[in-house]
Amino acid sequence: MSYFVGIDLHSDNSYIGVIDKKDSRVFGKKITNDLGVILKTLEPFQKKIEGIVVESTYNLVLAGGRITGGEI
């Protein structure tokens, strides 16, 4: 099964949601904006993630650099 990740990025926290191809929510959690915490949170889904989207009006450039930098 494949997963899709949505991250709602705020200045000091993020909400991470994971859905499957049937649009069923398989995970959702509010976490701190720490790259290590984000990676640890996504680790159980990592091999089956097909896409990640980030919604932000605050830290979009920062998150985009981290994600496209090969960290995830």
N, C-alpha and C positions, 0 to 999 in steps of 0.2 A: 504494500500500500504506500502511496506517495503522500507527502504532506506539503502544505503551503503555510508560510509563517507571515504574520502581520505584527509589526512593532509600532506602537503608538509612543513616540519619543517625546518626553517632556524634559524640562531643565534638570530635574533631580531624580526622576524615575521613569520607567517605561512599563507599558502593559504589553505582554507577549501573548499572542493567540496563535494556536496551531489548528488547522482544519485539514480534513482529508478530501479526497476527490468528490465525495458526495456532499460536501459543504457541512459536514458534521464536525462540531467542535470536539477536539480530542485533548486540548490543553488550553489553559488561560491563567495568567498570573501577573500581578504587579510586582516589579523588582526594581532594585536600585540601578542607576546608570553606571555600572562597572563592567567593563568588557569581559573580565573573568567570570562574573556572575551570569552575564548574558550567554557566553559560550557554554558554561556548565548547565544552564537551563535548557539550551537547545541540544545538548549532547545526546540525549536518548533518541532524538529524531534525526540527527545529522545525516546519516547515510541515506535517508529517504526523503530529504527536503528537495523539492523541485524548484521552489522559488521563495524569495523573501522580499517583502515590501515594507517600507518605512514611511510612516506619516509623521511629519514634523513641520513646525513653523519656527523652531528654535535652533535645533542642532543638526539639521539635515546634512550640511557639508561635513561635519565631524563624523557622523554615523556612516555616511557614504564612503568616506575615506577608510574607515576601519573595516567595513564589510567588504569593499572591493579590494582591500589590501591583502586578501587571501586568508584572513583570519577565520572565516566561516566557510 
